[in-house]
Amino acid sequence: IAFSTSLLYSANPVQSEAITYITGRASSLAAFLLLLSLFAFIQGSLQKPGFQLPKHLLYLLSMILFFLSVISKETAIALPLLIILYDLCFMNSGQWINRKSRIMYFYIFFPLPIILLIFKSGNSIAIFRWCLGQTDWLYALNQLKILIYGFKLFFLPLNMVAEYDIPYTDDFFTHDFIFSIIF
């Protein structure tokens, strides 16, 4: 396994700072804890789990591992979305406990580690208010226009040009149009 992993890493060194720098160890630790948290959730959601632990304990272990993962690196905050997507996509057969039970025992209590993390530092609310005050809302609205334009081009690809500085033309008998057809 180690040899094949090293071959894969040598072919595609994505996230190399997690391996080459001591400061990058937080990324590896957060990913490890995040995957363990997902694993504990999956085991707790099975009708017949591989471990002889009650589902309540596995769900609690999942939340603790999630909290430790977020403390390691903030990007682990994506785990709730990952769990919800996993739940919606893969947990529909008879081998899983019903969704109502998962909502009752897990999803209601899952925001607790996030809330604890927010209130862990006394000035996190002040930092949040400062960030809202620093936001350029007009710039954000312009970015929204760009996203809408991108979606429009994706679903309705009209008036597309190779570069935005090149004007769109409707004339089929110009030398630019004929040259581009020949080219």
N, C-alpha and C positions, 0 to 999 in steps of 0.2 A: 504494500500500500504506500509506504514512504517513497519507494523508487518511482512508482507511477505518478505520485503527487509531485515529486521533484521534476519529472519530465514534463508534466502539465504546466508547472510553474515556469520552467525554462522556456516553454513555447509561448506563454502568454503571461507575462509578469504584471498582472493587474494588482493594484493595491500593494506594491512592493514595499512601501514604508512600514507596513505591519510586520514585515520580516526583517528588513535591513536596519531599522532604527529602534532603539530601546523605547523611544517615546511612542512608537506605533503599537506597542503591546496592548494598549487599550482597545484598539480595533479588534484584535484577535480575541481578547477576553470578552468583549461585548458580543461578538458573533457567537462565541462558544456558549455563553450564558443564554443568549437569545434562542439558539437552537435547542438547548436543554429545556428551556421554558416551553417552547413549542412541543417538544417531545413529551413533557409532563402533561401538557394539556391534552394531547392526542391519547396518551395512555389513560388519562382520567375519563375520557369520553367514550372509550370502548366498552362494550357490554361485558366482555371477558378480558380484562387488561392482562398484560404480561407480568405485572407485579401484583402481589397480594396486598396492596395498600388500598384503603378506601379512596373513592374518587374525590372526596372532600380534601383529603391530605395531598393528593396529586395536584389538585387545583391550587391549594395553598402553596405547594412547592413551586408551581408554575408562576404564581404571582411574586414569590420571593425571588426567584431567579430573574424574573423580568425587572424587578426593582434593582437588583444587583447589576444587571446588564445596563440599565439606564444610568446608573451611577458610574459605570465604567466608561461609557460613551453615549452621548445624547442621541445619536442616530438610531439607537435601539428603540426609540419611542414609536417606531413603525410596527412593532410587534402586534398591538391590538388589531391593526388593519390586516396584517398577515394572518392572524388567527381567524378573523371574521371571513376573509376570503377563503381560507382553508375549510372553514365550517360550511360555507355556502357551496363550495365546489365539490368537496369530497365526502362530506358526512351526511349522505342521504340514504345509505343502505341500512339493512337491519342489524349490522354489527355494531352500530353506534347507539348510545342512549339518546332518548328523544331530545329535540332542540329545546323544549320547554324546561327540561331539567338543567341543560347547560346554561340557559339564560338565568335560571333561578340560582344556581350554585356558583356560576363563574362570571358571566357578563355583568351582573349587577355589582360585583365586588372588584372587578378588574381595574376600574379607574382609581382605586385606593392607592396603589403605589405611585401613580402619577401625581395625585393630590399631595401625598406625603413628600414627594420629591420637590414639588413647587414650594411647599411651606417649610422645607428643610432649611433653606436660607431665608433669613429675615427680610432681606431686601429684594426678593424675587418679584414681588408685586410692584415695587418702585421701578425696577428695571423694565418690567413689562409696560408700565405707563410711560417711561422715558422712550422706549422703542416705538410706541404708538405715536408719541409726539414728534419723533424724528421721521416718521413715514411721510414721503411725498405722495399724497393721494392722487394728484393729477398725473404723476408719472405712472402710478399703478393703473389708473384708468386708461392711459395710453397703451400700456402693456396688454390690458384686456382687449383693446381694439385690435392689437396685433394678433392675439390669439384667435379672436373671432375671424379675422381675415384669413388666417391659416386654415381654420376649419372650413371656411367658405371655399378656399382653393382646393381643399382635400375632397369635399363632397361635390363641388361644382367647379371643375377646372376650366374656367373660361378666362380669356385675356391673359394667359400666362406667357411670360417672356423669360428669356434666359437670364437677364439682369434687369433690375428695376430701373436703371438709367436708360435703357433702350426703350424707346416709345413703341407702343403697340400700333400696328398698321393694319388697315383693312384693304389696302390696295394690293392686288395680286401681280401687278405689272411693274413694280419698282425693281431696280437692280439689286437691292438688298434681299428682297424676297426670292428672286430668281437665283441669286448666288447661294442663298441658304438651302434652296431645294437641290441645286447641283452639288453643293458641298456635302 
